[in-house]
Amino acid sequence: MDKKIPFATRERYPEYLRALRYYQNKGHDKIMSNELARELGINSTSVRRDISSLIFATSVSSPF
């Protein structure tokens, strides 16, 4: 199965990291996708899809 992450998604990862660090520095240990989306000016579906693609692309495949 192809595990390539779309270019547009990869372009957003540094922005996610910046926003997550910002919230972490403010004492937050969790953030909702809609909050992150609002911070980045995108929709929450894109946030969930982007995070999901990262998890999928980095997961270890089982040989079984």
Beta strands, then each sheet from edge to edge (+ up, - down):
end
